[in-house]
Amino acid sequence: MKAPKAPLALLLPAAALLIAAGEPQHYQSSPERRTVTDTRDWGPWAGPFREKLVPSMMQDFGERYLYAPANAALKPATKGDDRVVFLGDSITDMWDLSRYFPGKAYVNRGIGAQVTAQMLVRFQQDVVALQPRAVVILGGVNDVSGFLQMESEDGIVANIEAMADIADRHGIRVVLCSILPVTNTPTADYVIRERKPDELRRINTRLQALAKARGYAFADYYSALADKQGLMDQRFTKDGVHPLAEGYARMAPIAKAAIERTLSRK
């Protein structure tokens, strides 16, 4: 007598049963996403500003839309232009390049509140596509504050190094910049706590070492703006982060010398 056949369901693996039932097998390599509750009090200005930014960044994290019209309107670079792009956050955005570098083909591509990851995302559009001879990269102070995302020192340096890699690949010469010092002021007594001067100094040391290792010029704004305590001199700022006109006046010759060294390099 033949043994009775086992039911088909017992012979098929679970995955095959799912397929037979018309349900594809679910596969997921990554762990489940975490849930984060933001309990930090961002204050009356930064709070509403972040609320406005987040939905927009979900569609365009690098905020590439901001300079898209200006990039489209910019005439192609010529050999005699010596076009240089300044890429950065609000410190670059608020720098009137035509005032401090008259007659120069310098292009400002700073965006307020940006972190280095955003600068990296838009590097192709806002730097490479403009065909400059050089790029001046200044960023990191917003990363340290955790305003838009939490980023480590390693991550900040890696993002800047990645931008330099892209520039190298496209024959664009690189000027790396130190992050500016920060300080508390009568109207902003929280800056040192949020912007972490010790961390800024460590990042600057690493950026200067990167510049030396790769033969880049290094624009050391930090030393020109810091007081004896290593904080931004009160003469150069009102809010403890952004330089006033006198601060930019000190930065300009440092940038000028770094750019000249870069463009004269064979």
Secondary structure, DSSP 8 states (H G I E B T S, - for coil): -------HHHHS-HHHHHHHTT-------S------------HHHHHHHHHHHHHHHHH-TT-TTTTHHHHHHS----TTT--EEEEESHHHHT--HHHHSTT--EEEEE-TT--HHHHHHTHHHHTGGG--SEEEEE--HHHHHTSSS---HHHHHHHHHHHHHHHHHTT-EEEEE-------BTTBTTHHHHH-HHHHHHHHHHHHHHHHHHT-EEE-HHHHHB-TTSSB-GGGBSSSSSB-HHHHHHHHHHHHHHHHHHHH--
